[in-house]
Amino acid sequence: MSIEGRSLNKLERCDGGKSLIKENVATKMRKADVVVIGGGIVGMSTAYFLQQAGLAVTVVEKEHLAYGASGRNAGFIWLSLRPAGVQLDLARAGRDLYPGIVDDIGNDFEYRQHGGMIYCFNDGQLKVLSELAEARRADGLDMELVGSREAVELCPVLPENVAGATFCRDDAQIYTPRFVEALGRAFVARGGIVLDRTEVLSVAISGGKAIGVETTAGPVSADQVVIATGAWSAPFLEGLDVRLPIRPMRLQAMSTTPMALKFKPVLYGPLALKQYSMVRELPSYRDDLFRSPTEASLTNVELLECAVQRLDGTVLMGCAMDYPGYQQTSTLEGVGITAKVFSEHLPALRDHEVEKAWACMLPSTPDSIPYIGALEGVEGIVIAAGHVFGNAAGPITGKLVMELITGRTPSLNMEPFNVTRHAGISVDDPVLW
């Protein structure tokens, strides 16, 4: 089917697909109740829930849907290491929306709740994981510590020398670009408008109120504008004289061709744990237990050791982390540390064919909590940006934005997401999750 001349095709992703929506319409004044800027998981979730509430919505995306982190990440819906309180509440609320979305639009995007594991290789690491599992159970998560044999039974890709692992039944996964694609299909089929390959040049403001946006495809009038531009939010918001400390974090990943050996849980390895404050605060934590000698020889990169397998057998591995600004490219250093660590830690993958490597820009904030709320001083602008764990938080953010715009009681307390809470904090201040 098509709407205003746009045909629905396969989403353009890092694996070489095609654009979801092709736009070739004459420039004219378009009208909407809400314009959403950004076609990632947050933007499309927002459009989805606003449309369900009966509003006419136009999404404007500079590249193609899921161009940024939504099209390039490993798909973790990761509750295991979300701190109790705001982060965990947000992640759990987001995860809990997926079954309803699946019932509504189907499950072409591989939503699965097969749990998550954090594996380790020595007694020192295992002691820390034991303390972590105990603390997480106290926080209400269904996490246990399993020994070597059970870890391999739960995840056959793990080697026999694994010392043990945590197993959290609350963790889930999606194939994120396909989720955004599915939201886009449903949204357009129900009358929504997506302008991809279209840049927002400015937000139109009159009398202290947003009245729409000016784009490279012409103006779109609207009473509400939602800014959901991910890692690119800080430079975009500067055009509105708004400065938020949203820092782009580069994550590099690689994938294999499909393999017969199958495993279901999402995986974290020991080298990822040093990035989390809640782990570093455990009694038995020592930095040397969770740092590779190979990492010490690198200039800027550290490894957020994680892996996941798609239903077709493809294994994604990552993620080399650094902060090079807006350089969404993979490097020899990043790919090298990923390949070396996984060759050592998951030797079943060692001789398998590598298909591709890539990078994404993940937005980070000083407290790893997104900014969700109205922009002060201008009526009709809502910010939904800074999602370091967007797979979990994306859907609930969309619902919260819908509730704000329609005047409904928010599903969560909105104060922790206040867009002014970090006034004066430098974007370059160090961040731990």
Backbone torsions as a table, in degrees:
resi	resn	phi	psi	omega
1	MET	NA	164.6	176.7
2	SER	-144.0	153.4	177.1
3	ILE	-130.8	125.4	-176.5
4	GLU	50.4	40.3	174.2
5	GLY	81.8	7.6	-178.3
6	ARG	-98.4	122.3	177.3
7	SER	-93.3	146.2	-179.6
8	LEU	-90.6	117.5	178.9
9	ASN	-126.2	179.8	-179.9
10	LYS	-68.5	141.6	-178.5
11	LEU	-62.9	138.7	173.3
12	GLU	-80.0	117.1	-177.1
13	ARG	-126.3	-178.7	177.8
14	CYS	-66.3	-13.1	178.8
15	ASP	-94.3	13.0	169.3
16	GLY	90.0	22.5	177.2
17	GLY	-73.8	-169.9	-179.1
18	LYS	-112.1	165.0	-178.8
19	SER	-62.6	140.6	178.3
20	LEU	-65.4	-41.0	-173.5
21	ILE	-132.9	127.8	176.2
22	LYS	-104.5	126.7	-174.0
23	GLU	-108.7	124.5	177.3
24	ASN	-150.3	65.9	-178.0
25	VAL	-122.6	154.3	-179.7
26	ALA	-66.7	145.1	178.0
27	THR	-64.7	129.4	177.8
28	LYS	-158.0	165.0	177.0
29	MET	-71.3	120.7	176.0
30	ARG	-104.7	148.6	-179.9
31	LYS	-125.2	141.2	177.7
32	ALA	-147.8	161.9	169.2
33	ASP	-75.0	-39.6	-177.8
34	VAL	-138.4	136.3	168.9
35	VAL	-106.7	127.1	175.4
36	VAL	-106.2	122.5	178.9
37	ILE	-97.0	113.5	179.8
38	GLY	119.1	125.5	-175.5
39	GLY	-111.7	38.2	173.1
40	GLY	-95.1	-162.7	-176.2
41	ILE	-64.8	-35.3	179.1
42	VAL	-71.7	-47.2	-179.3
43	GLY	-62.4	-45.7	-178.0
44	MET	-73.9	-31.4	173.8
45	SER	-64.6	-40.2	177.8
46	THR	-62.6	-46.5	178.9
47	ALA	-60.8	-40.6	-179.4
48	TYR	-60.6	-49.5	-177.6
49	PHE	-72.6	-35.1	175.9
50	LEU	-63.8	-40.7	178.3
51	GLN	-64.7	-40.1	176.7
52	GLN	-60.7	-29.4	179.1
53	ALA	-81.6	1.3	175.2
54	GLY	95.0	10.1	-178.5
55	LEU	-93.8	149.0	174.5
56	ALA	-85.1	123.0	-171.4
57	VAL	-126.5	138.2	170.7
58	THR	-119.4	129.4	175.9
59	VAL	-102.7	131.7	177.5
60	VAL	-117.8	124.0	-177.2
61	GLU	-128.8	126.1	-176.2
62	LYS	-64.0	-36.4	-179.0
63	GLU	-108.3	-105.8	174.3
64	HIS	-136.3	162.9	-179.5
65	LEU	-57.0	136.8	-178.8
66	ALA	64.0	32.7	177.7
67	TYR	-68.5	-39.2	-173.9
68	GLY	-88.2	-134.9	-174.9
69	ALA	-59.1	-30.3	-178.2
70	SER	-65.4	-25.3	179.8
71	GLY	-96.2	0.7	-168.9
72	ARG	-134.3	2.9	-174.6
73	ASN	-98.2	174.8	-172.9
74	ALA	-83.7	-5.7	173.1
75	GLY	85.6	13.8	-178.9
76	PHE	-68.2	131.7	162.7
77	ILE	-106.8	89.0	-158.5
78	TRP	-107.0	103.9	177.4
79	LEU	-96.2	-19.5	-172.9
80	SER	-50.8	-38.9	-174.3
81	LEU	-120.7	24.6	171.4
82	ARG	-87.6	121.1	-177.8
83	PRO	-59.2	146.5	176.7
84	ALA	-58.5	143.3	-177.9
85	GLY	112.5	-136.6	-171.8
86	VAL	-60.4	-48.6	-176.8
87	GLN	-62.3	-47.7	-178.4
88	LEU	-67.2	-40.7	178.8
89	ASP	-61.5	-41.9	179.9
90	LEU	-66.0	-45.3	-178.9
91	ALA	-64.9	-43.4	-179.5
92	ARG	-65.7	-41.9	179.4
93	ALA	-62.7	-37.9	177.6
94	GLY	-67.7	-46.4	178.5
95	ARG	-58.5	-39.8	-175.7
96	ASP	-68.1	-14.8	177.7
97	LEU	-81.6	-20.8	-173.8
98	TYR	-60.5	-45.3	179.8
99	PRO	-56.2	-39.2	178.0
100	GLY	-66.5	-38.6	177.3
101	ILE	-66.6	-40.3	176.8
102	VAL	-59.2	-44.0	178.6
103	ASP	-60.5	-31.4	-176.0
104	ASP	-83.4	-44.7	-171.3
105	ILE	-120.7	3.8	-179.1
106	GLY	90.6	-177.9	-174.5
107	ASN	-132.1	51.0	173.8
108	ASP	-69.8	-9.7	-173.1
109	PHE	-103.0	15.1	168.9
110	GLU	63.4	38.4	173.3
111	TYR	-64.7	126.2	179.4
112	ARG	-146.2	138.3	173.5
113	GLN	-112.9	78.2	178.9
114	HIS	-101.8	8.9	176.8
115	GLY	84.4	174.2	179.3
116	GLY	-134.3	150.3	-178.7
117	MET	-128.9	144.0	169.8
118	ILE	-117.6	112.7	-174.5
119	TYR	-98.9	161.9	-179.7
120	CYS	-151.5	173.3	-169.4
121	PHE	-130.3	-0.3	178.9
122	ASN	-148.8	168.5	-174.6
123	ASP	-64.7	-34.9	178.7
124	GLY	-63.3	-45.1	177.2
125	GLN	-65.7	-39.6	-178.4
126	LEU	-63.9	-36.3	177.2
127	LYS	-61.6	-42.9	178.0
128	VAL	-64.5	-42.1	179.2
129	LEU	-65.0	-33.9	175.9
130	SER	-62.8	-44.0	177.2
131	GLU	-65.0	-38.0	178.7
132	LEU	-63.7	-46.4	-179.1
133	ALA	-60.9	-41.0	178.6
134	GLU	-63.4	-43.8	179.9
135	ALA	-65.5	-38.1	-178.5
136	ARG	-71.2	-35.5	174.7
137	ARG	-62.6	-38.5	177.0
138	ALA	-63.9	-26.2	178.2
139	ASP	-85.9	-1.1	176.5
140	GLY	98.0	6.7	177.9
141	LEU	-88.6	148.7	178.9
142	ASP	-89.3	76.4	-177.1
143	MET	-121.7	138.3	176.1
144	GLU	-135.2	161.5	174.2
145	LEU	-98.4	130.3	178.7
146	VAL	-119.1	151.8	179.1
147	GLY	-81.3	-176.7	-174.3
148	SER	-57.9	-51.0	-175.4
149	ARG	-63.2	-46.3	-178.8
150	GLU	-67.2	-33.5	177.6
151	ALA	-60.7	-44.0	179.7
152	VAL	-67.7	-36.4	177.2
153	GLU	-64.2	-40.6	178.8
154	LEU	-70.3	-31.4	-174.9
155	CYS	-144.0	91.2	-172.6
156	PRO	-63.3	-12.0	177.8
157	VAL	-76.5	-16.1	179.1
158	LEU	-71.2	145.0	-177.5
159	PRO	-80.9	164.1	-178.2
160	GLU	-65.3	-23.5	-178.4
161	ASN	-86.9	9.4	175.4
162	VAL	-65.4	135.5	-177.2
163	ALA	-80.8	-23.8	-178.2
164	GLY	155.9	-174.2	-176.7
165	ALA	-163.3	157.4	163.7
166	THR	-85.1	151.6	174.4
167	PHE	-133.7	118.7	-177.8
168	CYS	-116.4	114.0	-177.7
169	ARG	-72.7	-11.3	-178.3
170	ASP	-80.5	-15.6	-177.9
171	ASP	-77.4	149.9	-178.5
172	ALA	-143.1	-174.5	-178.9
173	GLN	-155.7	157.3	171.9
174	ILE	-139.8	167.9	167.3
175	TYR	-98.7	95.5	-163.9
176	THR	-57.7	-47.3	-179.7
177	PRO	-60.4	-34.8	177.8
178	ARG	-70.7	-29.8	174.7
179	PHE	-65.1	-46.4	178.3
180	VAL	-62.1	-39.6	177.4
181	GLU	-61.5	-44.3	-179.3
182	ALA	-64.2	-42.2	175.2
183	LEU	-60.3	-41.7	180.0
184	GLY	-63.5	-43.5	178.2
185	ARG	-59.7	-49.5	-178.5
186	ALA	-62.9	-41.4	-178.6
187	PHE	-61.5	-47.6	-179.4
188	VAL	-69.1	-40.3	180.0
189	ALA	-61.6	-25.7	-178.4
190	ARG	-97.2	12.5	173.7
191	GLY	104.0	1.1	177.9
192	GLY	-72.4	157.8	-179.3
193	ILE	-114.2	129.7	172.6
194	VAL	-120.3	123.6	172.9
195	LEU	-107.5	97.5	176.1
196	ASP	-95.4	171.0	-172.9
197	ARG	52.8	34.2	-175.4
198	THR	-132.0	125.5	-177.5
199	GLU	-98.7	136.8	171.1
200	VAL	-81.2	117.5	-178.8
201	LEU	-83.6	-33.7	179.7
202	SER	-166.2	157.5	169.8
203	VAL	-94.3	125.8	-178.3
204	ALA	-81.5	127.5	-178.2
205	ILE	-128.1	134.4	177.4
206	SER	-140.8	126.5	179.1
207	GLY	60.7	35.1	179.8
208	GLY	75.2	17.6	-177.5
209	LYS	-135.9	138.6	175.2
210	ALA	-69.0	136.6	178.3
211	ILE	-123.7	8.0	178.8
212	GLY	140.2	-160.5	179.8
213	VAL	-137.8	152.6	171.7
214	GLU	-103.0	127.7	-177.4
215	THR	-126.5	170.6	176.2
216	THR	-68.8	-11.3	174.4
217	ALA	-103.7	11.2	179.6
218	GLY	108.1	176.0	-176.5
219	PRO	-77.8	150.4	170.8
220	VAL	-127.8	120.4	179.2
221	SER	-89.9	143.5	179.9
222	ALA	-165.0	153.5	177.2
223	ASP	-84.3	-19.3	-178.3
224	GLN	-134.6	140.2	176.6
225	VAL	-126.4	126.6	178.6
226	VAL	-109.5	126.5	-179.4
227	ILE	-102.1	107.7	-176.9
228	ALA	-130.0	62.1	-169.4
229	THR	-103.7	17.8	169.5
230	GLY	57.1	-135.2	-177.4
231	ALA	-64.3	-18.8	-179.0
232	TRP	-92.2	10.6	-175.3
233	SER	-67.9	-39.5	-176.6
234	ALA	-59.5	-52.9	178.7
235	PRO	-65.0	-33.5	178.1
236	PHE	-65.0	-44.4	-177.2
237	LEU	-69.2	-23.0	176.2
238	GLU	-60.0	-28.7	176.6
239	GLY	-66.0	-17.4	175.2
240	LEU	-104.4	14.1	-178.3
241	ASP	59.8	36.5	177.2
242	VAL	-117.8	129.6	-179.4
243	ARG	-121.1	111.8	176.9
244	LEU	-115.3	139.5	-178.7
245	PRO	-79.1	63.9	175.8
246	ILE	-97.6	112.6	-173.2
247	ARG	-105.5	130.1	178.2
248	PRO	-75.9	124.2	177.3
249	MET	-107.9	125.8	177.8
250	ARG	-87.2	128.4	172.3
251	LEU	-117.5	126.9	179.2
252	GLN	-106.7	144.0	-177.6
253	ALA	-142.9	167.6	176.3
254	MET	-146.0	162.2	-179.3
255	SER	-140.8	155.5	175.9
256	THR	-95.2	170.7	164.2
257	THR	-74.2	163.6	-179.1
258	PRO	-57.8	142.8	-179.7
259	MET	-130.2	157.9	-177.5
260	ALA	-74.1	-34.7	179.7
261	LEU	-65.1	121.5	-174.0
262	LYS	-116.3	144.3	171.5
263	PHE	-143.8	153.0	-171.5
264	LYS	-105.3	-42.7	-175.3
265	PRO	-68.9	155.9	167.2
266	VAL	-79.5	146.4	-169.8
267	LEU	-121.5	137.2	166.5
268	TYR	-119.3	140.6	174.7
269	GLY	-104.1	173.0	-173.8
270	PRO	-62.1	-29.1	-176.6
271	LEU	-70.3	-13.2	179.0
272	ALA	-79.1	-22.7	-164.2
273	LEU	-72.8	-23.8	-179.4
274	LYS	-66.5	-13.1	-179.0
275	GLN	-83.9	-3.2	-172.2
276	TYR	-115.1	123.7	-178.6
277	SER	-59.4	-39.7	-176.3
278	MET	-64.5	-28.6	176.8
279	VAL	-78.6	-43.5	-178.6
280	ARG	-62.6	-23.8	-179.4
281	GLU	-87.5	-3.5	178.9
282	LEU	-70.1	147.7	-172.6
283	PRO	-56.5	-37.7	-173.4
284	SER	-96.0	4.8	-178.2
285	TYR	-67.2	134.2	168.4
286	ARG	-134.7	136.7	-175.1
287	ASP	-60.7	-36.2	-176.9
288	ASP	-66.6	-21.8	178.5
289	LEU	-69.9	-22.7	-171.2
290	PHE	-124.5	29.3	178.2
291	ARG	-135.2	130.7	-179.6
292	SER	-84.2	141.3	172.9
293	PRO	-55.9	-30.8	178.5
294	THR	-64.8	-37.7	178.5
295	GLU	-61.6	-36.6	-177.2
296	ALA	-63.1	-24.8	-179.0
297	SER	-85.6	-5.6	-177.3
298	LEU	-87.0	156.3	-176.8
299	THR	-74.6	-55.1	-174.3
300	ASN	-133.1	-15.8	-168.6
301	VAL	-86.1	137.9	167.3
302	GLU	-123.5	157.8	-175.4
303	LEU	-105.9	121.0	168.7
304	LEU	-89.6	85.9	-167.1
305	GLU	-68.8	111.2	-179.0
306	CYS	-151.3	154.9	179.5
307	ALA	-152.1	153.1	179.1
308	VAL	-153.1	152.8	177.8
309	GLN	-118.5	131.3	175.0
310	ARG	-77.0	166.2	-179.0
311	LEU	-64.1	-24.7	179.1
312	ASP	-81.9	-0.3	179.4
313	GLY	98.5	-8.9	176.4
314	THR	-64.2	136.0	177.2
315	VAL	-110.1	126.7	174.6
316	LEU	-100.9	135.2	-178.8
317	MET	-130.4	143.4	177.1
318	GLY	-174.0	-158.4	-11.4
319	CYS	-125.8	121.1	173.7
320	ALA	-67.7	128.6	-173.7
321	MET	-113.0	136.3	167.3
322	ASP	-161.2	-178.8	-174.3
323	TYR	-130.1	72.3	-177.0
324	PRO	-91.7	15.9	-172.1
325	GLY	84.5	-144.7	-175.1
326	TYR	-96.4	58.4	176.5
327	GLN	-109.1	92.6	-176.9
328	GLN	-89.8	61.0	-178.6
329	THR	-135.9	150.4	177.2
330	SER	-87.0	153.4	-177.5
331	THR	-125.6	160.7	177.8
332	LEU	-61.8	-38.8	179.4
333	GLU	-63.2	-45.0	-178.9
334	GLY	-68.3	-45.7	178.3
335	VAL	-66.0	-36.7	-177.8
336	GLY	-64.2	-46.5	-179.2
337	ILE	-67.1	-36.0	177.7
338	THR	-63.3	-48.7	-179.1
339	ALA	-62.8	-42.3	-176.8
340	LYS	-65.8	-47.2	-176.9
341	VAL	-65.4	-44.2	-178.2
342	PHE	-72.7	-28.2	172.4
343	SER	-62.7	-34.7	-180.0
344	GLU	-82.1	-44.3	-172.5
345	HIS	-84.0	-34.0	178.2
346	LEU	-124.5	73.4	-173.4
347	PRO	-62.9	-17.5	176.1
348	ALA	-62.2	-20.4	179.4
349	LEU	-92.2	-8.6	-165.4
350	ARG	-56.9	-42.5	-174.4
351	ASP	-99.5	9.7	-177.4
352	HIS	-84.0	153.9	-175.3
353	GLU	-71.8	130.4	174.1
354	VAL	-85.3	130.8	-177.6
355	GLU	-94.5	-44.0	-176.1
356	LYS	-162.0	165.0	173.0
357	ALA	-136.2	150.5	-178.0
358	TRP	-159.0	179.9	177.7
359	ALA	-140.1	158.6	173.4
360	CYS	-137.9	159.9	176.0
361	MET	-104.8	115.1	-179.9
362	LEU	-102.2	130.5	178.3
363	PRO	-77.2	135.8	176.1
364	SER	-124.5	147.8	176.9
365	THR	-123.4	163.9	-176.3
366	PRO	-58.6	-27.5	179.5
367	ASP	-116.3	11.6	-179.5
368	SER	59.3	23.1	176.5
369	ILE	-114.2	134.5	-177.9
370	PRO	-72.0	164.8	172.6
371	TYR	-95.5	119.8	-179.6
372	ILE	-136.6	112.3	178.4
373	GLY	161.9	176.6	-177.7
374	ALA	-74.1	143.9	174.7
375	LEU	-77.8	126.1	-179.2
376	GLU	-71.0	141.8	174.5
377	GLY	92.3	-16.1	177.7
378	VAL	-134.4	118.1	-180.0
379	GLU	-72.9	139.9	172.1
380	GLY	92.7	9.0	176.2
381	ILE	-116.9	126.3	178.2
382	VAL	-119.0	132.7	177.5
383	ILE	-100.7	134.8	175.3
384	ALA	-139.3	83.4	-169.1
385	ALA	-148.7	160.9	176.6
386	GLY	90.9	35.9	-174.6
387	HIS	-92.9	98.7	178.7
388	VAL	-77.7	-19.8	173.8
389	PHE	-127.6	66.7	-171.7
390	GLY	-69.8	-27.3	179.4
391	ASN	-61.9	-38.9	177.0
392	ALA	-80.8	-43.6	-171.6
393	ALA	-87.1	-17.1	-175.7
394	GLY	-57.8	-55.0	-178.0
395	PRO	-61.1	-42.9	-178.9
396	ILE	-69.2	-31.3	174.4
397	THR	-62.2	-44.0	177.5
398	GLY	-58.5	-41.1	178.9
399	LYS	-67.5	-41.4	179.2
400	LEU	-63.1	-42.3	178.3
401	VAL	-62.6	-43.3	176.5
402	MET	-57.6	-43.6	-179.1
403	GLU	-65.1	-38.6	177.4
404	LEU	-63.8	-45.4	-174.9
405	ILE	-70.6	-35.4	-177.8
406	THR	-91.2	-0.6	177.4
407	GLY	78.3	18.6	178.9
408	ARG	-85.1	162.3	177.3
409	THR	-69.0	123.6	-177.7
410	PRO	-63.1	146.1	179.6
411	SER	-67.3	-23.8	178.5
412	LEU	-131.4	159.7	172.2
413	ASN	-63.5	123.9	-173.2
414	MET	-86.5	-12.0	-175.3
415	GLU	-57.7	-41.7	-179.1
416	PRO	-63.6	-16.4	-178.1
417	PHE	-98.7	7.5	-175.5
418	ASN	-51.0	132.9	-173.5
419	VAL	-76.2	-9.9	-179.9
420	THR	-103.8	6.3	-170.1
421	ARG	-69.9	-17.2	-177.6
422	HIS	-116.3	29.3	178.7
423	ALA	-56.6	127.3	177.1
424	GLY	90.6	-5.6	178.3
425	ILE	-84.4	135.4	-178.7
426	SER	-74.4	142.0	176.5
427	VAL	-66.4	-18.0	-177.0
428	ASP	-94.1	0.6	177.1
429	ASP	-62.5	142.3	-179.1
430	PRO	-61.8	146.7	-178.0
431	VAL	-128.0	129.3	166.2
432	LEU	-118.0	146.3	-179.1
433	TRP	-76.0	NA	NA
